[in-house]
Amino acid sequence: MSNFFRKIFKSKNDRELQRLSKVVVQINSLEKFYEDSNDLAAETLKLRSKIIRSERELDSILPEAFALVREASKRSKGMRHFDEQMVGGIALHEGKISEMRTGEGKTLVATLPAYLNALPGNGVHVVTVNDYLARRDANWMAPIYEILGMSVGVIQSMQDPAEKRSA
């Protein structure tokens, strides 16, 4: 009997995945548009002005921002975010936990919400467990952010306070 109800009403997780999958469909529908764009940094300026000028919520431009990051990643790193990684990025943006195994692209997934949350012009911090990984991941993903007109800094444990503020 419980299987019957589960099929009809679905679990909370199933409903959440269904909701996020609808957003991924929106992101995928924008892929061709950004593939045809010559200047991804100019697209960043357009998104930034949408937020600042019209005081729109970040969630309202999430599909555009994520599609733009996907294209930047394809161009700069030859890596295309999978749909499941988009779901993980949306979950992170919403302040949820997205569990991923080793090799499933956590570092790449983090580029999605980091970019979106950096659009208003405030700094975004991606926290990792140690200085080596922070430096490695920042250097590895920097080309994605840079093609989008963003900058990347790294904060290390023994760094001068002025350098930390700059980063």
N, C-alpha and C positions, 0 to 999 in steps of 0.2 A: 504494500500500500504506500509506503514512503517513497518508493521509486516513482509511482504514479504521480504523486504530488510534486516531486522534484522535477519531473519532466514538464509538468504544467507550469509551475511557478518558478523554476530554476533557482539555483543557489544565489546568494548575494554576489559571489565571485563571478558566476556566469553572467549575471545582469550587468555587473561592472565592465566585464570584458566586452559585452555587447555594446555598451555605451561608448567605450573607448574605440571600438572598431568602427563606429560611425564617424568618429573624428579622423581616423586613419583614411577612410574613404575620401573625406574632404581634402586631406593632405595629398593623397595620390592624384586627385583630380587636378592639382596645381603643378604637378611635376613637369608636364610639357611646357607650361608657361615659363617656368624658370630655366628650363633647358635652353629655351630660345633667347634668354636674356644675355646681353653682352657684358653688363656691369653689375655684379652682385653687390658691390659696395653701394651703388646708387639705389638698389632695391632696399638695402638696409636703411638708407636715409628716408626713403618713402615710408617704410614701416614705422620708423622712429617718429616721423612727423604725424602719422596717423594717431599715434599714442599721445604725443605731447599737445598737438593742436586741438584735437577733438576730445581729449581726455578719455579715450576709449580704454577699456580694460584689456589687459594682456591676453586674457582668454579669447577675446574677440578676434585677435590676429594670430592665434596659435597655429592654425593650419598653414597660413602663409609663411610664418617664421620657420616652422619645422620643414616645410617643403624647400625653403630657401637654404637652410642648413644642409639638407640632404643633397641639394645640387652643389653646394660649396664643397662638401665632402667628396662627392664624385669627381669634381674637377681637380681638387688639390691633393687628395689622397688616393683616389681610385677606389674608394669605399662607399658603397651605397647602403644607407640604413634600411634594414628589413622592417616590414610592418610590425613585427613583434618588438623591435627596438623602439619604434615610434610609440607603441603602447607604453613601454617602460619610461620613455621620456615624458609622456603626458602624466603618468602616475607621479614621477618625480616632481614635475611642475606643480602638481596639486598637493604636494607635501606628503605623499604616500610612499611606502616602501616598495621598491621593485626588486625582487630577488632574482639574481642572475648567476649562473655558474661561471666558472673560469672559462674564458675564451668566447663568451657569448656577447662581448662588446660593451661592457659597462662604461669604459672610457669614451667610446664613440657615442653612446646613449646620452651621457652627461652633456655633450655639446648642444643638444636640443634645448633643454630647459635653461642652460647657462646663457645661451644666445638670447632666447626670448626674454629672460629676466634682466639682461643687460641693456635691452633696447631703450628703456627710459633714460639711460645715461648714468645710472648708479652702478657701482662695482658689484661684481658677483664673485663669490668665493666657492671653489670646488675643493672640498676637503678630502684629503687622502691620508693614509696611515703613516707615511714617513717622508723625509726630505727627498730621497731618491725617487720614489714614485711620483711625488709632486712635480719635480723637475722633468722627469721622463715624460709624464703624461701631458704636461704643459707644452713641452717642445714638440711632442708627437701631434697634438691637436692644434697647435698654433696656426698652421697653414689654413685650416678651415676658418678660424676666426679672422685671420688677416685678409683673406679673399672677400670676407664680408665687411671689411672696413673696421674691424675691432682690434684691440690690442690685448696682449697676454702678458701677465707678470707672474712671478713665482715668489712665494714667501717661504723662507727657510728658517730653521730654528736659530741659528747664530748670526742672522742678518742684522745689519744696522737698522735702527728704527726708521730712519728717513727712507731707506730703500724699501722697507716693509710698507710704509705709507704710499710710496710711489707704485708699488706692485698692486 
